[in-house]
Amino acid sequence: MLAGVFLVAVALYFLVPVYWLVVASTKSTGDLFSTPGFLFADFQFVENLVRLSEQADGIFWRWMFNSLIYSGLGSVLMTFISVISGYALAMYRFRGRTVILAAALGSMLVPQTVLAQPTYVLLVEMGLNNTMLGVLLPSLVYPFGVMLGFVYAQTSVPMELLEAARLDGASEWRAFRSIALKLLSPGAVTILLFAFIGSWNNFMLPLLVLSDARLQPVTVGLSGWSQAAITIPGLQSLVIIGSLLSIVPIIVVFVSLQRYWRSGLAAGGVRF
């Protein structure tokens, strides 16, 4: 009974703000402040959506496209690097392996905000500031994904299977591509989900690296509108409906990958 009450409270804690966001996105700017926050008023969702699309020549949709590039392409590349790195650390014994594992594990303890400024300085020195590549490259390094890939490889890929493949004449790359990668697919999907959500919510680094508004992700763009809404009241309703639309890709990815994510997390949790 107590556990059920606790779970309901937790569910409400996460769902109530989403409900408020849905309700607020249907209101005009005037109704947003003159009507109860959790009750619907004059339905203005379509009008707000049209205003959002017309604001600054539709720059919101450019921000959404940028976020899909940063999170979609970045998370796929990040997942591949994490899986192949974790596989190598789990399946091979070489000098410095323990040091690499310790470094990957230790780097998980460092907050990303602490690394944002040094990363920005490095990107400036490389001439990658205010470029999409300057946001994509740092996102490819994901120590948590490497450690998950390491755990999944240890639990899912039998060493005997790889030895049999080598005896049959398969190269190391062929054994990884044809055997190990299929066994690691649930773990890879789990890493992909974590990487996508983390990349989609990334804020500090794009804020520092990108000065061109047309290169910014939706998180940075909406933050700028939110600050400007102090002097431009009409932007407040656009920020709200933009925030609602910005969580749709995360929901779609999470729901579509939920089955693989649950099985992969259960498998990886055995020894992590």
N, C-alpha and C positions, 0 to 999 in steps of 0.2 A: 504494500500500500504506500509506504513512504517512498519507495523507489519510483512508483508511478507518479506520485505528486511531484517529485523532484524533476522527472523527465518532462512532465507537462509544463512546469515552471521554466525549464530551460528552453523548451520549444517556443513558449510565449515570448521569452526574452529575445529570441532571434526572429520570430515571425511578426511581432507587433510593429517594429520599425518598417518592415517591408509592406505591411498593410497600410501604415500611415503614408508611405511613399506612393502606393497605388492610389489612395484617396486624394492626396495632395496634387498628384499629376493631372487630375480631372478638373481642378479648380482654376479659376482666373486669379490674377494677382490680388484683386480686391477680396474675393472669397477666401483666399488663402489665409488672410489675417482677421477676417470678420466672422468666420463660421467655425464651429468646433472641428478640431483637427482630425477626429476619427469618424466624422460623419460626412457623407457625400452632399454636395451642393449642386449648383447649376453645372451640368456636365459640359466641360470645355476641353476634353482630351484631344479631339480632332483639331480644334483651333490651336491648342498649344503645340501640337505636333507640326502643324503648318508653320507656325511662327518659329519653331525650332529649326525647321528645314530652311527657312528664309533668312534666319539671322546670320549676318556676315557671310552672305553668299553660300550658305549651307556648310559652313566650316565644321559643324558638329559631325557630319557624316564623314568628313575627311579625318577627323580625330578617331572616329570608330574604325575606319579603314586602317589608320596607322596602328591602332592598338591590336587589330587582328594580325597585322604583319609582325609587329614586335612579339606578340604572344603566340601566334600560330607557328610561324617559321622559327622563332626563337625557341619555343618549347620543344618542337620536333628535333632540332639540332641538339639542344641541351639534353634531351632524353637519349639520343643516340650516343652522345659523348659519355653520359653518365653510365649507360648500360655497358658499353664496351670497356670503359675504365674499370667499373666494378667487376666485370667478368675477368679481366686480366689480373686484377688484384686477388680474386678468389681462386683462379685456376692455375696460376703460375707462381713459382717461388723464385725470387730474384733478390739481389742485394738492394737494400733500401726500401723494400716493400713495407716493412713495419713503420718506417719513417713516413712514408707516403700516407699510410692509413692513419697514423697519428696526426699528421698535418690536416688531412681531410676532416677528421673528427674534431680537431681543435678549432678549425676555421668555422665550424657550425656554431661555436659559442660567441663569435664576434658579430655584433649587430650590423646589418647592412648599411644603416645610416652612418656608422663610423667609417666605413670604407668608401662612402659616396664621394667625399671631397678628394681623397688621394686618387681615386679612379678618375675623377674629373680632370685633375691636374695632369695625369698620365695621358688622357685622351687629348687634351690640349696640346701637349708636347708632340703627339703623334699626328696632329692635324685633323682629328676626327670629331672635334666639337661641332655642334650644330649639324650633325649628319645622322641618318638613320643607322648607319653602321656603328656609330659611337654608342648607340643604345643597345644594338643587337650583340655586339662582341662581349661586353661584360656579362650579359645574361647567359652566355654559354657555359660559364663556370658555376656549377651547382654542387657543392660538397655534399649536401643532404642526398641528392640524387645518386652521387657516386657511392655513398654508404648504403643506400637502399639497393642499388645494383649489385653491390658486393654481397649483401645478405641474401638477395634473391638467387644469385649465382651459386652460392654455397648450398642453399637448400633445394634448388630446383634442377641443377645440372650435375648428374652423376659423373664422377671422374672416369668410371669404367666405360661409359658411353663414348667419351672423348678418346680414350685409349683404343677402343675398337675402331673408331673412325680413322685414327692415325695408322693403325695396322692395315686398314683397307686402302691406304694411300691418300687419304684426304689431307689437304693442307690445313694449317691452323685457321686460315680465313674461311675455308670451305666448311670446316667443322663448326665454326661459330655461326656462319650464315645459315647452314642447312639444319643444324641440330640445336645448338644452344639458343639461338635467337627465338625459335619457336617455343622452347621451354620457358624462356624469360618474358614472353609476351604479356602475361598478367602483371608482372612487376613493372614492365616498361610502360604499360598503360597507367599504372599508379603513379609512376614518376612523371609521366606526361601530364596527368591531371594536376599534381602539385605544382609542376613547372608552369603550366598555363595560368593557374590562378595567381601564383606569385608574380609572374610577368605582367598579367593584366592589371594587378593592383600596384605595380611598381610606380613610384611617384618621385622619390628624391633624386635619383640619377637623371631621369629625363628632364626634370625641372632645372637641374644644373647644366646639362649638356645642350639642351635645345633652346635656342632663342627665337627661332622661326616658328610662328604659331601653326603653320601648315604642316609641320613635322611632329607636333606634339601628340602624345596619346590622349585618350579621352579623360584620364584622371587629371592630368595637368591642365587641359583645356577647361574642364568644368570648374577646377579650383580657381582659375583666373576669372571666369564668369562670376563665381561666388563672391570673390573680392570686389569685382566691379559692381555687383548688385547693390552694394551699400549706397552708391550714388545713382545707379540706374535701376529703379525698382522693378521694371518689367522683366529683368533678367532672372529674378528669383523663381518664377514659375518655370522658366526654361531650364534652369539648373536642376529643378526637381524632376521634370519629365526626362531630361537628359540622364540624370542619375538612374532613373527607373530603366531606361533603355540600355544603359551601360552594364546592367547586371544580367541582361537576357543571355548574352553569349556564355557567361559562366554557368548559368542554370542549364542551358542546352548541353554544354560539354559535360557537366557533372552528371546529368540524368542519362545521357547517352553512353557514358563510360562507367556508370555506377556498378554494373554487374562485374566488370573486369576489375574495377577498383577494390570492391569488397573482397573478392577472391584473392587478389594480389596482396592486399594488406594483411589478410589472414595468413597467407603463406610466409610473408616476410616477417611477421610478428613472432614467428616461432623462435628465432634466434637473435632478433635485434635487441 
